[in-house]
Amino acid sequence: MEPIIRPAQAGDLAAVLELWTRAGAEPGHTDDLGSLGRLLAHDPGALLVAEEDGTIVGSVVAAWDGWRGTVYRLAVAPASRRQGLGRRLLHAAQARLLAVGAIRLQAIVVRSDPRATGFWRAGDWTEQVDRLRFTRG
């Protein structure tokens, strides 16, 4: 059976964090239950999950700030890779962002992860080599 993609619920958050660990996602200082809970409280549709037989096997964050849609934290469990799930999650994220009014989309991708950069380069996304991203906190 193909995984279903749906908005995450509060009860999914621990499984999402566990998925990120299994998927080898680069950990960040906001990778905790409190931060994910605040994300859902602020924007309930921002975190999408793929669920198969009661297990979270994929996730993506599709955040909308009122100006630009941002896709990040696209993660697929190792056993579920190479089956099109990443593309399905990305399409769901794009549809969600366009539905809320985003015209311009961006993706935040870990530059040192060849699987991630290969995924984005193989799609219809353009790498912006002339931009740097600065963060604080």
C-alpha positions as CSV (number, residue, x, y, z in Angstrom):
1,M,0.0,0.0,0.0
2,E,1.3,3.5,-0.9
3,P,2.0,5.9,2.0
4,I,-0.6,8.6,2.6
5,I,0.5,12.2,2.9
6,R,-1.3,14.3,5.4
7,P,-0.7,17.2,7.8
8,A,1.1,16.2,10.9
9,Q,-0.7,16.1,14.2
10,A,0.8,16.7,17.7
11,G,0.9,13.0,18.3
12,D,3.2,12.5,15.2
13,L,6.0,14.8,16.4
14,A,8.2,12.3,18.3
15,A,7.9,9.9,15.2
16,V,9.0,12.8,13.0
17,L,12.1,13.5,15.1
18,E,12.9,9.8,15.0
19,L,12.5,9.7,11.2
20,W,14.9,12.6,10.9
21,T,17.5,10.6,12.8
22,R,16.9,7.5,10.8
23,A,17.0,9.5,7.5
24,G,20.4,11.1,8.5
25,A,19.0,14.6,8.4
26,E,21.4,17.1,9.7
27,P,20.3,17.9,13.3
28,G,19.5,21.5,14.2
29,H,19.0,23.3,17.5
30,T,15.2,23.5,16.8
31,D,14.9,19.7,16.3
32,D,12.9,19.1,19.5
33,L,9.2,18.5,20.4
34,G,8.8,22.0,21.7
35,S,9.9,23.6,18.5
36,L,7.8,21.3,16.3
37,G,4.8,22.0,18.6
38,R,5.3,25.7,18.1
39,L,5.5,25.2,14.3
40,L,2.1,23.4,14.3
41,A,0.5,26.0,16.6
42,H,1.7,28.8,14.3
43,D,0.9,27.1,11.0
44,P,-1.0,23.8,11.4
45,G,-0.5,22.7,7.8
46,A,3.2,23.4,7.6
47,L,4.5,20.0,8.5
48,L,3.4,17.2,6.2
49,V,4.0,13.5,6.9
50,A,3.9,10.3,4.8
51,E,2.4,7.5,6.8
52,E,2.5,3.8,5.9
53,D,0.9,1.1,8.0
54,G,0.9,3.5,11.0
55,T,4.5,4.5,10.7
56,I,5.9,7.9,9.6
57,V,8.2,7.2,6.7
58,G,8.5,10.7,5.3
59,S,8.1,14.4,6.1
60,V,8.5,17.8,4.7
61,V,8.0,21.3,6.1
62,A,6.2,23.7,3.8
63,A,6.3,27.0,5.6
64,W,4.6,30.2,4.5
65,D,5.5,33.5,5.9
66,G,3.1,35.6,3.9
67,W,5.7,36.5,1.3
68,R,7.6,33.4,0.3
69,G,7.0,29.7,0.6
70,T,9.9,27.7,1.9
71,V,10.4,23.9,1.7
72,Y,12.8,22.3,4.1
73,R,13.3,19.1,6.1
74,L,12.3,16.8,3.2
75,A,13.2,13.4,4.7
76,V,12.4,9.9,3.7
77,A,13.1,6.8,5.7
78,P,16.0,4.7,4.1
79,A,13.7,1.7,3.5
80,S,11.2,3.9,1.6
81,R,13.6,5.7,-0.7
82,R,13.9,5.3,-4.5
83,Q,10.1,4.8,-4.7
84,G,9.0,8.4,-5.6
85,L,8.0,9.3,-2.1
86,G,10.3,12.3,-1.9
87,R,8.7,13.7,-5.1
88,R,5.2,13.1,-3.8
89,L,6.1,14.9,-0.6
90,L,7.5,17.8,-2.6
91,H,4.4,18.0,-4.8
92,A,2.2,18.1,-1.7
93,A,4.4,20.8,-0.2
94,Q,4.2,22.9,-3.4
95,A,0.4,22.4,-3.6
96,R,0.0,23.5,0.0
97,L,2.2,26.6,-0.5
98,L,0.5,27.6,-3.7
99,A,-3.0,27.2,-2.1
100,V,-2.1,29.6,0.7
101,G,-0.9,32.2,-1.7
102,A,2.9,31.7,-2.2
103,I,4.1,32.8,-5.6
104,R,7.8,32.3,-5.1
105,L,9.1,29.1,-3.5
106,Q,12.6,28.3,-2.1
107,A,14.1,25.2,-0.7
108,I,16.7,25.1,2.1
109,V,19.0,22.2,1.4
110,V,22.1,21.0,3.2
111,R,24.9,21.7,0.8
112,S,27.2,18.9,2.1
113,D,24.5,16.1,1.6
114,P,25.0,14.7,-2.0
115,R,21.7,12.8,-1.8
116,A,19.8,16.0,-1.0
117,T,21.6,18.2,-3.6
118,G,21.2,15.5,-6.2
119,F,17.4,15.3,-5.6
120,W,16.9,19.0,-6.0
121,R,19.2,19.3,-9.0
122,A,17.3,16.5,-10.8
123,G,14.1,18.4,-10.4
124,D,13.0,21.7,-11.9
125,W,14.6,23.8,-9.2
126,T,17.5,26.2,-9.8
127,E,20.4,26.4,-7.5
128,Q,21.3,29.9,-6.5
129,V,25.1,29.8,-6.3
130,D,25.3,33.6,-6.1
131,R,23.4,33.8,-2.8
132,L,24.6,33.1,0.8
133,R,22.3,32.3,3.6
134,F,23.0,33.8,7.0
135,T,21.3,32.6,10.1
136,R,21.2,33.5,13.8
137,G,20.1,31.4,16.7
